[in-house]
């Protein structure tokens, strides 16, 4: 089943599949580059969330230490 893709005006690397109406990236290099950047950003976001969680834990521990220091 070889469908003729319709170029997307103004976007050389995109084409529309007329049977499904889906827009496809037909430039494999750009597609792979996009996937790598997306994965990198996801990893960075996960690292940031982990660091934020660690900071919250440290703050809670410090608060507990301060409370115990003033009571004991």
C-alpha positions in Angstrom: 0.0 0.0 0.0 2.0 3.0 -1.3 0.1 6.2 -0.7 1.0 9.5 -2.3 1.8 12.0 0.4 0.7 15.6 -0.1 3.4 18.2 0.8 2.5 20.7 3.6 2.8 24.2 2.2 5.6 26.1 3.9 7.2 23.0 5.5 9.6 21.1 3.3 9.9 18.3 5.9 6.2 17.6 6.4 3.7 15.8 4.3 0.0 14.7 4.8 -1.2 11.2 4.3 -4.5 11.7 2.4 -5.9 8.4 3.7 -5.5 9.1 7.4 -5.1 12.9 7.2 -2.0 12.5 9.5 0.9 14.9 9.0 4.2 13.1 8.9 7.8 14.3 9.2 9.4 12.9 6.1 12.9 14.2 6.9 14.4 11.3 9.0 17.4 13.4 10.2 15.2 16.1 11.5 12.8 13.6 13.0 15.7 11.8 14.8 17.0 15.2 16.0 13.6 16.1 17.4 13.3 12.8 19.2 16.8 13.2 20.8 15.9 16.7 21.9 12.6 15.6 23.3 14.2 12.8 25.2 16.9 15.1 26.5 14.3 17.6 27.7 12.4 14.8 29.4 15.5 13.7 31.3 16.3 17.2 32.3 12.7 17.7 33.6 12.9 14.5 35.6 16.3 15.6 37.1 14.8 19.0 38.1 11.8 17.3 39.7 14.2 14.9 41.6 16.3 17.9 42.8 13.1 19.8 43.9 12.1 16.7 45.9 15.5 16.4 47.5 15.4 20.1 48.5 12.0 19.6 50.1 13.3 16.7 52.1 16.3 18.7 53.2 14.1 21.6 54.2 11.9 19.2 56.2 14.9 17.7 58.0 16.3 21.1 58.8 13.0 22.2 60.2 12.8 19.1 62.4 16.4 19.7 63.6 15.5 23.3 64.5 12.4 22.3 66.3 14.3 19.6 68.3 17.1 22.1 69.1 14.8 24.6 70.6 12.9 22.0 72.6 15.8 20.1 74.0 
